Amino acid sequence: QVTLVESGGGLVQPGGSLRLSCVGYGTTTSFHTMEWYRQAPGKQRDEVARITDDGFPYYADDSVKGRFTISRDNGKNTVYLQMDSLNTEDTHFYYCKAAWRSFSYWGQGTQVPVRP
């Protein structure tokens, strides 16, 4: 069974930083594209960034460009999201998504509240 487990969320003050991690279990090879999404209460889930299996990043959300960095470690089957210069509009649940053998898998989410 393939599962993704996020960690690293938590309360942070505006201007602060967090690094989210998402570890994948149950695959025999590395995941293909790995992604981060975020969702505010009552809103749709939107893509933040993705990274290919050979490490090329793409930032889908213009508001995070220059502040967030997506990276991965295939040896650990892990994708990271380094978030700097956080502001209150970054307050969301953050989810990772990963593709493997024609299927996509989601993690359970981790909450990131940004407030003074």
C-alpha contacts under 8 A as a table, 3 or more apart, distances in Angstrom:
res1	aa1	res2	aa2	distance
1	Q	25	Y	7.77
1	Q	26	G	5.42
2	V	24	G	7.16
2	V	25	Y	5.54
2	V	26	G	4.41
2	V	27	T	6.24
2	V	105	Y	7.47
3	T	24	G	5.76
3	T	25	Y	5.27
3	T	26	G	6.56
3	T	105	Y	7.11
3	T	106	W	7.58
3	T	107	G	6.92
4	L	22	C	6.29
4	L	23	V	5.56
4	L	24	G	4.48
4	L	25	Y	6.38
4	L	96	C	7.45
4	L	97	K	7.82
4	L	105	Y	7.21
4	L	106	W	6.33
4	L	107	G	4.57
4	L	108	Q	7.48
5	V	22	C	5.31
5	V	23	V	5.29
5	V	24	G	6.53
5	V	107	G	5.44
5	V	108	Q	6.71
5	V	109	G	7.94
6	E	20	L	6.99
6	E	21	S	5.49
6	E	22	C	4.20
6	E	23	V	6.53
6	E	95	Y	7.27
6	E	96	C	7.06
6	E	107	G	6.29
6	E	108	Q	6.98
6	E	109	G	6.17
6	E	110	T	6.18
7	S	20	L	5.79
7	S	21	S	5.29
7	S	22	C	6.42
7	S	110	T	6.31
8	G	18	L	6.95
8	G	19	R	5.91
8	G	20	L	4.53
8	G	21	S	6.12
8	G	110	T	7.39
9	G	18	L	7.14
9	G	19	R	7.65
9	G	20	L	6.25
9	G	110	T	5.37
9	G	111	Q	5.36
9	G	112	V	5.09
10	G	110	T	7.86
10	G	111	Q	6.10
10	G	112	V	5.05
10	G	113	P	6.41
11	L	112	V	6.02
11	L	113	P	4.97
11	L	114	V	5.96
11	L	115	R	7.36
12	V	16	G	6.11
12	V	17	S	7.25
12	V	18	L	7.64
12	V	112	V	7.44
12	V	113	P	6.44
12	V	114	V	5.00
12	V	115	R	6.46
12	V	116	P	7.78
13	Q	16	G	5.48
13	Q	86	L	7.59
13	Q	87	N	7.77
13	Q	114	V	5.42
13	Q	115	R	5.06
13	Q	116	P	4.96
14	P	85	S	7.03
14	P	86	L	5.36
14	P	87	N	4.71
14	P	88	T	6.41
14	P	114	V	5.94
14	P	115	R	5.99
14	P	116	P	6.31
15	G	84	D	7.16
15	G	85	S	4.31
15	G	86	L	4.95
15	G	87	N	6.19
16	G	84	D	6.20
16	G	85	S	5.52
16	G	86	L	5.50
17	S	82	Q	7.49
17	S	83	M	5.38
17	S	84	D	4.39
17	S	85	S	6.21
17	S	86	L	6.22
18	L	82	Q	6.12
18	L	83	M	5.24
18	L	84	D	6.74
19	R	80	Y	6.76
19	R	81	L	5.55
19	R	82	Q	4.34
19	R	83	M	5.92
20	L	80	Y	5.49
20	L	81	L	5.00
20	L	82	Q	6.39
20	L	83	M	7.88
21	S	78	T	6.76
21	S	79	V	5.90
21	S	80	Y	4.56
21	S	81	L	6.58
22	C	78	T	5.40
22	C	79	V	5.29
22	C	80	Y	6.36
22	C	96	C	6.46
22	C	107	G	7.71
23	V	76	K	7.34
23	V	77	N	5.85
23	V	78	T	4.43
23	V	79	V	6.76
24	G	27	T	7.56
24	G	77	N	5.43
24	G	78	T	6.19
25	Y	77	N	7.56
27	T	30	S	6.94
27	T	31	F	7.58
27	T	100	W	7.83
30	S	53	D	7.52
30	S	74	N	5.87
30	S	75	G	7.80
30	S	77	N	6.03
30	S	100	W	7.83
31	F	34	M	6.92
31	F	53	D	6.75
31	F	74	N	7.82
31	F	77	N	7.03
31	F	98	A	6.28
31	F	99	A	5.80
31	F	100	W	5.16
32	H	52	T	6.33
32	H	53	D	4.85
32	H	98	A	6.84
32	H	99	A	5.28
32	H	100	W	5.74
33	T	50	R	6.73
33	T	51	I	5.64
33	T	52	T	4.42
33	T	53	D	5.48
33	T	98	A	5.98
33	T	99	A	5.74
34	M	50	R	5.60
34	M	51	I	5.46
34	M	52	T	6.54
34	M	53	D	7.51
34	M	79	V	6.80
34	M	96	C	7.24
34	M	97	K	5.80
34	M	98	A	4.38
34	M	99	A	6.56
35	E	47	E	7.39
35	E	48	V	7.53
35	E	49	A	5.70
35	E	50	R	4.05
35	E	51	I	6.32
35	E	79	V	7.92
35	E	96	C	5.53
35	E	97	K	5.05
35	E	98	A	6.19
36	W	47	E	6.14
36	W	48	V	5.48
36	W	49	A	5.41
36	W	50	R	6.27
36	W	81	L	7.55
36	W	94	Y	6.89
36	W	95	Y	5.69
36	W	96	C	4.50
36	W	97	K	6.25
37	Y	45	R	6.39
37	Y	46	D	5.34
37	Y	47	E	4.20
37	Y	48	V	5.04
37	Y	49	A	7.12
37	Y	94	Y	5.71
37	Y	95	Y	5.08
37	Y	96	C	6.13
37	Y	97	K	7.52
38	R	45	R	5.55
38	R	46	D	5.52
38	R	47	E	6.49
38	R	48	V	6.66
38	R	92	H	5.80
38	R	93	F	5.44
38	R	94	Y	4.30
38	R	95	Y	5.91
39	Q	43	K	6.25
39	Q	44	Q	6.02
39	Q	45	R	4.41
39	Q	46	D	6.33
39	Q	92	H	5.23
39	Q	93	F	5.21
39	Q	94	Y	6.52
40	A	43	K	5.31
40	A	44	Q	7.30
40	A	45	R	7.49
40	A	91	T	7.12
40	A	92	H	4.67
40	A	93	F	6.28
41	P	92	H	7.58
47	E	50	R	7.91
47	E	60	A	6.14
47	E	61	D	6.93
48	V	59	Y	6.09
48	V	60	A	5.30
48	V	61	D	5.13
48	V	64	V	7.53
49	A	57	P	7.18
49	A	58	Y	5.59
49	A	59	Y	4.28
49	A	60	A	5.34
49	A	61	D	7.02
49	A	70	I	6.76
50	R	57	P	5.76
50	R	58	Y	5.34
50	R	59	Y	6.55
50	R	60	A	7.72
50	R	70	I	7.09
51	I	54	D	7.94
51	I	55	G	5.73
51	I	56	F	5.30
51	I	57	P	4.27
51	I	58	Y	6.21
51	I	70	I	6.87
51	I	71	S	6.96
51	I	72	R	7.64
52	T	55	G	5.14
52	T	56	F	5.21
52	T	57	P	6.60
53	D	56	F	7.57
53	D	74	N	7.83
55	G	71	S	7.01
55	G	72	R	6.92
57	P	70	I	6.58
57	P	71	S	7.46
59	Y	62	D	6.95
59	Y	64	V	7.47
59	Y	65	K	6.54
61	D	64	V	5.85
61	D	65	K	7.09
62	D	65	K	5.40
64	V	67	R	5.29
64	V	68	F	5.44
65	K	68	F	6.18
66	G	69	T	7.71
67	R	83	M	6.11
67	R	84	D	5.10
67	R	85	S	6.14
67	R	86	L	7.80
68	F	81	L	6.63
68	F	82	Q	5.44
68	F	83	M	4.46
68	F	84	D	6.02
69	T	80	Y	7.96
69	T	81	L	5.64
69	T	82	Q	5.00
69	T	83	M	6.62
70	I	79	V	7.25
70	I	80	Y	5.62
70	I	81	L	4.62
70	I	82	Q	6.37
71	S	79	V	5.81
71	S	80	Y	5.22
71	S	81	L	6.61
72	R	77	N	7.61
72	R	78	T	5.59
72	R	79	V	4.16
72	R	80	Y	5.81
73	D	76	K	5.44
73	D	77	N	5.99
73	D	78	T	5.31
73	D	79	V	6.42
74	N	77	N	4.63
74	N	78	T	6.34
75	G	78	T	7.84
83	M	86	L	6.63
86	L	90	D	6.33
86	L	114	V	7.05
87	N	90	D	5.58
87	N	91	T	7.61
87	N	114	V	6.21
87	N	115	R	7.76
88	T	91	T	5.56
88	T	113	P	7.58
88	T	114	V	4.92
88	T	115	R	5.95
89	E	114	V	7.74
90	D	112	V	7.64
90	D	113	P	7.67
90	D	114	V	6.73
91	T	111	Q	7.94
91	T	112	V	5.50
91	T	113	P	4.67
91	T	114	V	5.30
92	H	111	Q	6.24
92	H	112	V	5.62
92	H	113	P	6.61
93	F	109	G	6.06
93	F	110	T	5.52
93	F	111	Q	4.37
93	F	112	V	5.98
94	Y	109	G	5.31
94	Y	110	T	5.28
94	Y	111	Q	6.17
94	Y	112	V	7.12
95	Y	106	W	6.96
95	Y	107	G	5.84
95	Y	108	Q	6.68
95	Y	109	G	4.39
95	Y	110	T	6.57
96	C	106	W	5.86
96	C	107	G	5.45
96	C	109	G	7.15
97	K	104	S	6.74
97	K	105	Y	5.49
97	K	106	W	4.53
97	K	107	G	6.45
98	A	104	S	5.56
98	A	105	Y	5.33
98	A	106	W	6.69
99	A	102	S	6.75
99	A	103	F	5.61
99	A	104	S	4.33
99	A	105	Y	6.30
100	W	103	F	5.42
100	W	104	S	6.35
100	W	105	Y	7.94
